[in-house]
Amino acid sequence: MAELAEPLRGVSVLVTGAAGGIGGACAELFAARGGTVYLTDVDDAAGRDRARRIGKGAHYRHLDVGAEEDWNAVVAEMSWAGHRLGVLVNCAGTALKAPLAETSLAQFRKMLDQHLVGTFLALRTAASAMADGGAVITVSSVRGVLATAGLGAYGSAKFGVRALTRVAALELAERGIRVNSICPGSIETDITAGPGFADDDVAAYVRGIPLGRRGTPAEVAAAALFLAGEDSRYITGTDLLVDGGIAAGVRTPRLQPQKA
Ligand SMILES: NC(=O)c1ccc[n+]([C@@H]2O[C@H](COP(=O)([O-])OP(=O)(O)OC[C@H]3O[C@@H](n4cnc5c(N)ncnc54)[C@H](O)[C@@H]3O)[C@@H](O)[C@H]2O)c1
């Protein structure tokens, strides 16, 4: 029974962006299922606070996903502590909403650093530090599946996340390491507090979501837990959309019945 409730007992988990909405929910769920969870972020106060609230089995460390030395330091520390990386959830990053004509080179590079370079470093870390049979979950976006006006920098980085995820899945399969990507739709977190989102008509946006509401961080964390665990043991190199149906297709006005 304990095995069912705590499938991650004895497993060391690293979550980036764990001070935030989705990363925080993943850290909480993975710890509740018995994992030893290293929460990491650049927001040290919020990250420490989250780890303290989770309590047993939770540790906080500073890790900027675009900084190679931060990855090396955290993984080395886990290893000294006898924690061989078993699950990695790479969740960190911000968004930028701006038309291409109004996107500076520095802004574009920042999106690439956080999402694409961050994913590269996560996957390279997994390749070298992860135990055989481990699982990596990268976080792309429905905006990395559907090209979206106003999200050129963010969206192209997220398309790239899916590509890198598949390459890693192919390269790490022989060691039994599975690598999959989650593509959230619109999830209730702080991410849309960033530049360009203040004037959004959220109600109009929600009307475009087939399931009629935004998702919760816990719903994304549940998908991550599935991809980390035994139930997904034959799944690698794929994307799991957690988007309330946004990417399923285009809804058209009700068609008139055809006359006989
Ligand atoms: N919320 C959504 O609607 C949504 C949709 C699709 C994809 N996503 C993706 O989910 C992931 C998590 O987003 P969220 O919604 O939880 O946002 P959030 O703002 O709640 O959390 C993001 C976290 O990342 C941290 N962070 C930012 N830059 C970092 C860096 N360089 N290194 C380490 N940490 C950094 C922030 O401090 C924050 O704690 C992001 O990759 C985001 O693109 C979110």
The ligand as a MOL file (V3000), in Angstrom:
LIG
                    3D

  0  0  0     0  0            999 V3000
M  V30 BEGIN CTAB
M  V30 COUNTS 44 48 0 0 0
M  V30 BEGIN ATOM
M  V30 1 N 1.2000 29.2480 -16.8530 0
M  V30 2 C 0.9680 28.9880 -18.1200 0
M  V30 3 O -0.1100 29.3180 -18.6440 0
M  V30 4 C 1.9850 28.2490 -18.9500 0
M  V30 5 C 1.5960 27.7770 -20.2010 0
M  V30 6 C 2.5130 27.0980 -20.9810 0
M  V30 7 C 3.7910 26.8720 -20.5240 0
M  V30 8 N 4.1350 27.3420 -19.2990 0 CHG=1
M  V30 9 C 5.5170 27.0950 -18.8800 0
M  V30 10 O 5.5250 26.5100 -17.5910 0
M  V30 11 C 6.7450 26.8440 -16.9420 0
M  V30 12 C 6.4480 27.3550 -15.5470 0
M  V30 13 O 5.6890 28.5410 -15.6370 0
M  V30 14 P 4.6500 29.0090 -14.5150 0
M  V30 15 O 3.3670 29.2330 -15.2010 0
M  V30 16 O 4.7040 28.1000 -13.3470 0 CHG=-1
M  V30 17 O 5.2380 30.4390 -14.1920 0
M  V30 18 P 5.6800 31.0900 -12.8060 0
M  V30 19 O 5.9990 32.5070 -13.1390 0
M  V30 20 O 4.6840 30.8230 -11.7450 0
M  V30 21 O 7.0170 30.2870 -12.4360 0
M  V30 22 C 8.1870 30.4000 -13.1840 0
M  V30 23 C 9.3690 30.2690 -12.2280 0
M  V30 24 O 10.5700 30.2780 -12.9950 0
M  V30 25 C 11.5220 31.0490 -12.2780 0
M  V30 26 N 12.5590 31.5050 -13.2000 0
M  V30 27 C 12.5020 32.5010 -14.1140 0
M  V30 28 N 13.6590 32.5900 -14.7710 0
M  V30 29 C 14.4650 31.6140 -14.2710 0
M  V30 30 C 15.7830 31.1760 -14.5550 0
M  V30 31 N 16.5280 31.7730 -15.4930 0
M  V30 32 N 16.2860 30.1290 -13.8560 0
M  V30 33 C 15.5550 29.5310 -12.9010 0
M  V30 34 N 14.3080 29.9050 -12.5650 0
M  V30 35 C 13.7700 30.9290 -13.2620 0
M  V30 36 C 10.7300 32.1700 -11.6500 0
M  V30 37 O 11.4290 32.7550 -10.5520 0
M  V30 38 C 9.4620 31.4450 -11.2300 0
M  V30 39 O 9.5550 30.9420 -9.9150 0
M  V30 40 C 7.4530 27.8620 -17.8420 0
M  V30 41 O 8.4300 27.2030 -18.6130 0
M  V30 42 C 6.3440 28.3440 -18.7370 0
M  V30 43 O 6.8190 28.8170 -19.9770 0
M  V30 44 C 3.2830 28.0190 -18.4920 0
M  V30 END ATOM
M  V30 BEGIN BOND
M  V30 1 1 1 2
M  V30 2 2 2 3
M  V30 3 1 2 4
M  V30 4 1 4 5
M  V30 5 2 4 44
M  V30 6 2 5 6
M  V30 7 1 6 7
M  V30 8 2 7 8
M  V30 9 1 8 9
M  V30 10 1 8 44
M  V30 11 1 9 10
M  V30 12 1 9 42
M  V30 13 1 10 11
M  V30 14 1 11 12
M  V30 15 1 11 40
M  V30 16 1 12 13
M  V30 17 1 13 14
M  V30 18 2 14 15
M  V30 19 1 14 16
M  V30 20 1 14 17
M  V30 21 1 17 18
M  V30 22 2 18 19
M  V30 23 1 18 20
M  V30 24 1 18 21
M  V30 25 1 21 22
M  V30 26 1 22 23
M  V30 27 1 23 24
M  V30 28 1 23 38
M  V30 29 1 24 25
M  V30 30 1 25 26
M  V30 31 1 25 36
M  V30 32 1 26 27
M  V30 33 1 26 35
M  V30 34 2 27 28
M  V30 35 1 28 29
M  V30 36 1 29 30
M  V30 37 2 29 35
M  V30 38 1 30 31
M  V30 39 2 30 32
M  V30 40 1 32 33
M  V30 41 2 33 34
M  V30 42 1 34 35
M  V30 43 1 36 37
M  V30 44 1 36 38
M  V30 45 1 38 39
M  V30 46 1 40 41
M  V30 47 1 40 42
M  V30 48 1 42 43
M  V30 END BOND
M  V30 END CTAB
M  END
